[in-house]
Amino acid sequence: MKTSVKQLVDRALEGIETISVEQARALLDDEGTVIVDIRDVRELYRDGKIPGALHAPRGMLEFWVDPESEYHRKVFSSGKKFVLYCAKSHRSALATQTLQNMGLEPVCHIDGGFLAWRDAGLEVEEVAQ
C-alpha cells in the first residue's frame, strides 16, 4: 500500500515536539537556541525569513548535521536547541523527525511554519540575492 505525504507527516508529528509561533518568538533571543530555516533559497529571497535564522536547505540538512559528513557544520554539534521551520510545517515535521532519528537533541519545529509567523505579524528579515 502506498504511503502518502500526509500520512508521513502525521506519523512524524506523533513523535516530535511542535511549538507555537509565540513560543518560537520567545526563543529568538535565547543564546541556547538556533532557529533553522530549511526552505529553498528562492523562498527566502521571495518571502524573507525569521530574523537571525540559520538557513540550512532541506536537501543538505542531514549532511550538515552528521559529524562524520564532509559537509558537517559545527553549529549542529553545539549542544543548543534547534527550532526548525519551513513554509507551512510539513517539511519541518519530517526534518525534525529525521534529525531526532540521527540523535540530534533537543530539536522541534514551529507549528504553521513561516506563514504562521508572518500571519501573526511577527518581524520578518529580508534576504538579499
Secondary structure, 3 states (H helix, E strand, C coil): CCCCHHHHHHHHHHCCEEECHHHHHHHCCCCCEEEEECCCHHHHHHHCECCCCEECCCCCHHHHHCCCCCCCCHHHHCCCEEEEECCCCHHHHHHHHHHHHCCCCCEEEECCHHHHHHHCCCCCECCCC
